[in-house]
Amino acid sequence: MDNLSEALKTLKLSSAGASDSVEGCLDCLLKALAHNNVETSEKIQEMGVLASMPALLSVQNSCTSKVANIIAEVAKNEFMRSPCVEAGLIPPLVQLLNSKDQEILLQTGRALGNICYDSHSLQAQLISMGVIPTLVRLLGVHSQNTPLTEMCLIAFGNLAELESSKEQFASTNIAEELVRLFRKQAEHEKKEMIFEVLAPLAENDVIKLQLVDAGLVECLLEVVAQTVNSEREEDAAQLKTASDLMVLLLLGDESMQKLFEGGKGSVFQRVLSWVPSNNHQLQLAGALAIANFARNDGNCIHMVDTGIVQKLLELLDRHVEEGNVTVQHAALSALRNLAIPVVNKSKMLLAGVSDVVLKFLKSEMPPVQFKLLGTLRMLIDTQADAAEQLGTNVKLVERLVEWCEAKDHAGVMGESNRLLSALIRHSKSKEVVRTVIQGGGVKHLVLMATSEHMIMQNEALVALGLIAALHLDCAEKDFVSSSLVTVLHKLLTEEHSAPEIKYNSMILICSIMGSEPLHKEVQSLAFIDVVSGLRSHENKTVSHQASLTEQRLTAQS
């Protein structure tokens, strides 16, 4: 039947079931859609034919795959997707996913995929209707059917982006099916399709472990080995995808520990060999993998004892001049994590970590600055000598003061303040205090005491207390100009100030009473009334300190 309008009229009036006339109409529509999809789709909508299609889909027959194919073609147009939904096509299409006919399955999958394309709400509706277990089953049953397999992979790629899908995927054997399929693939494009599904799925910790158990890691290592020395662009892309996915698998605690195997795992050893590689992507992945393995104190201690620090330092040295920023960031992340256990700090300092890290002080890249600061802060925690050595490094202190003003980069600003405070707190050194005062760091520590983060407030107050105790005469001018007394008054009078903040604020008040101008400010703000009000504080330490502070203020009034 060549006349499209006649075909549409016939379809609109037809009842469910196959007939020569219906089949002829469907063939006519498919031909017209192939010739001019947009115009034909508009005509289908005008004639109200979509409303008759649920009935045509309700009974499986020789026409069913053609009806699904028409819907798939029509739904390529964005303006037709809502009419398809309004016509009630989704429920009967979902039912057809239970068919045993492979052509029906293929066209049904295409139809659902096109209708729900780029619509999270419709994709979520499909998930709630249980399509994920059905599609996973189809992938297993019809793995020899390439078009059907690709349809399933495209569907998985779209659905896996939604967080609500992860739990359903985790309850299926999707990991085994994808790894089995991956092993069979020789073509680059097919592997890429599977990678596009694996990446969003591997964000879920349960699925991470399932993928590791299914043998995905071995597949990824094989891809790396096959592509690492290739100069082809597509191989470089596959190397990046495989190594990135490996790092993603290590973000799960269980999957990471399974691959670490007490530091003796073959996967762990292979990943370590990436760090000295000449390939930037492998260097990056190797450093990030170490950073992920180093999320556990036991792993950190083992890795430092087996010489990983030296590998990372050598890698960083290769990237000092005109280096790769992502590699710098990854290597510093690994060192920062390794420096968390107390027993590692002195070993890493002896290995020269701080000297290598300081080479990146000139970096203008905020991510590198942030990790550099975090690494140094972890290293000097409880290490008085190292804190004194770094705290009297004028160039370091000047750079910290500069970064304390990096308002566009809150992370760098916060870490700079914390390191400045840590240098004073861990060294308790008069020389460090003098260097910080001369470098202009006091005003930043006073401002840090007003932070919304209690831990930063506390660190600032302890550091300021040490400055007052060790070098009040030198700090006096900065204390006055930065309104320290006003800040302390606010911290003591605010109801939501934590007990530690009130306690350290009172300690600091006592420490600054030896300064005449600061003493006058304390008197003018009637601190004695504020402190006496804290004697009945529910926290015994605070109330006790309030009594001592009141006695001090009274004696010096």
GUZA-747600 format. One record per residue (C-alpha): x, y, z. Coordinates in steps of 0.5 Angstrom, whole numbers, plus 2048, in hexadecimal, padded with zeros to 3 digits. Layout:
N
XYZ;...
This chain:
557
800800800;8038067FE;7FF80B800;80180D807;7FB811809;7F680B807;7FB80680B;7FB80B811;7F380B811;7F3803810;7F8802816;7F480781B;7ED803819;7F17FC81A;7F07F8820;7F57F4823;7F87EE81F;7FC7EC819;7F87ED812;7FB7EE80B;7F87F580B;7FB7F7812;8027F4810;8027F8809;8007FE80D;8067FD812;80B7FC80C;808802809;80A80680F;811804810;812805808;81080C809;81480D810;81A80B80C;819810807;81781680B;816815813;81481B815;80F81D810;80C816811;80C816819;80881D819;803819814;803813819;80281881F;7FC81C81B;7F8816819;7F8814820;7FB80D81E;80080C825;7F980B829;7F8804825;7FF801826;7FE7FF82D;7F97FA82A;7FD7F8825;8037F682A;7FF7F382F;7FF7EC82B;8057E9828;8057E8820;8087E981A;8077F081A;8097F2821;8117F3820;80E7F881A;80A7FC81F;8107FC824;8147FE81E;81080481C;80F806823;817806823;81880A81D;81280F81F;816810826;81C812823;819819822;81881D829;812820827;80F819827;81181682E;80C819832;80681782D;80981082E;809810835;802813835;7FF80E831;801809836;806805832;80B804837;8087FE83B;8067FA835;80D7FB833;8107F983A;80C7F3839;80F7F1833;8167F0836;8137E9838;8137E7831;8177E182E;8177E4827;81E7E8826;81B7ED821;8167EF826;81B7F082B;81F7F4827;81A7F9825;8177F982B;81D7FB82F;81E800829;81780382A;818804832;81F807831;81D80C82C;81780E830;81A80F837;821812834;823817838;81E81783D;820815844;818815846;816810841;81D80C842;81B80B849;814809847;817803843;81C801849;81580184E;8127FD849;8187F8849;81B7F8843;8227F7845;8227F0848;81E7EF841;8247F283D;8297EE841;8267E883F;8257E9838;82C7EB838;82E7E483A;8297E0836;82B7E482F;8327E5830;8337E3829;82E7E8826;8337EE825;82D7F3823;8297F182A;8307F182E;8317F882C;82A7FA82D;82B7F7834;8317FB835;82E802833;829801838;82D7FF83D;83280583C;82C80A83C;828806842;82F806846;83080D847;82A80D84B;82B80C853;825808854;82780384F;82D801853;8297FD858;8267F9852;82C7F884E;8307F5855;82A7F0856;82B7ED84F;8327E984C;8337EF847;83B7EF84A;83C7E8847;8387E9841;83C7F083F;8427ED841;8417E683C;83F7EB837;8457EF837;8497E9837;8467E7830;8477EE82D;84D7EF828;84A7F6825;84C7FC828;8457FF827;8427F982B;8467FA831;845801831;83D800832;83F7FB837;84380083B;83E80583A;83980183E;83F7FF843;841806845;83A808848;83980184B;84080184F;83E807853;83A803857;83E7FF85D;83A7F885C;83A7F8855;8427FA855;8437F4859;83F7EF855;8437F284F;8497F0852;8477E9854;8447E884D;84C7E984A;84B7F0847;8527F284A;8557ED846;8527F0840;8547F7841;85B7F5843;85B7F183C;8597F7838;85E7FB83C;8647F683A;8617F6832;8607FE831;866801836;86B801830;86680382A;86680A827;85F809824;85A80E827;855809828;85A80482C;85C80A830;85480C832;853804834;859805838;85780B83C;85080883D;85380183F;857804844;852809847;84D804848;85280084C;853806850;84C806851;84B7FF853;850801859;84C80685C;84880185F;84A7FF866;8497F7865;84B7F785E;8517FB85F;8537F6865;8527F0861;8577F285C;85C7F5861;85C7EE864;8617F0869;8667F3864;8677ED861;8627ED85C;8647EC854;85F7F2852;8627F6858;8697F5855;8677F684E;8647FD850;86A7FF853;86E7FD84D;86A803849;86E80884E;87480884B;871808844;87380D83E;86B80D83D;868813840;86180F840;864809844;86880E849;86281184A;85E80B84B;86480884F;86480E854;85D80E855;85C807856;86280785C;85D80D85F;85780985F;85B803862;85E808867;85780986A;85880486F;85E805875;8607FD874;8617FE86D;86580586E;86A802873;86B7FC86E;86C800868;87180586B;8757FF86E;8757FC867;878802864;872805860;87480C862;87A80D85E;87680B858;872810859;87781585B;87B813854;874814850;87381B853;87B81D852;87981B84A;87382084B;87682684E;87882A848;87282B843;86F825846;869822845;86482584A;85F81F84B;86581A84C;86881F852;861820855;860818855;867817858;86681C85D;86081985F;863812860;869815864;863819868;86081286A;86680F86B;868814870;862813875;86480D879;86981087F;86E80B87E;86F80D876;870814878;87781487A;87980F875;87681386F;87A819872;880815872;87F81386B;87F81A869;87881B867;87782286A;87D825865;87A82285F;873825861;87682C862;87882C85B;87182D859;87083385D;870837857;86B833854;865838851;860832851;85B832857;85A82A857;862829857;86282F85D;85C82B861;860825861;867827862;86482B868;86082586B;86682186A;86B82586E;865826873;86581E874;86C81E874;86E82387A;86882087E;86B81E885;87281F882;875825885;87C826882;87982587B;87482B87D;87982F87F;87D82E879;878830875;875835879;87B839879;87B838871;87A84086F;87883E868;87383986A;87083D86F;86F84386A;86C83E865;86783C86B;86584386C;864845865;86083E864;85C84086B;859846866;857841861;850843861;84E84085A;85183985D;84E837864;851831864;858834863;85683A868;85483586D;85A83086D;85F83686D;85C838873;85C832876;863830875;865837877;86283587E;86582E87E;86C83187D;86B835884;867830887;86C82A886;87282E887;87183288D;87783688A;87883D88C;87C83E885;87683B881;871840885;876846883;87684387B;86F84387B;86E84A87E;87384D87A;870849874;86984D875;865846877;86284987E;85C84C87B;85B846877;85B84287D;856847881;85184687B;85283E87B;84F83F882;84984187F;84883B87A;84183787A;84583187B;847830882;84D82C881;85083287D;84E837883;851832888;858832884;858839883;85783B88B;85C83688D;861839888;85F84088A;86083E892;86783B890;86984288C;866846892;86A841897;871841893;871848890;86B84D892;870853892;87185288A;86A850889;86685588D;86585A887;862854882;85E852888;85B859889;85A85B881;857854880;852855885;85484F889;850851890;84A85288C;84A84C889;84B848890;84584C893;84184A88D;84384288E;842843895;83B846895;83884288F;83483C892;83683788C;83D83888D;84083188F;843830897;84A82F894;849836890;847839897;84C83689B;852838896;84F83F895;85084089C;85783D89C;859842897;85684889B;85A8468A1;86084689C;85F84D899;85E8508A0;8658528A0;86485789A;86285E89C;85E85F896;85B858896;85985989E;85685F89D;85185C897;85085689C;84D85B8A1;84985F89C;84585989A;8448578A1;8478508A0;84684F8A8;83E84F8A7;83F84A8A1;8448468A5;8408468AB;83A8448A7;83D83D8A5;83F83B8AC;8388378AC;83A8348A5;83782D8A5;83E82B8A2;84382A8A9;84982C8A5;8468328A2;8438348A9;84A8338AD;84E8378A8;84983D8A8;84A83D8B0;85183D8AE;8518438A9;84C8478AD;8518478B3;8578498AE;85284F8AB;8508518B2;8588518B5;85A8558AF;85485A8AE;
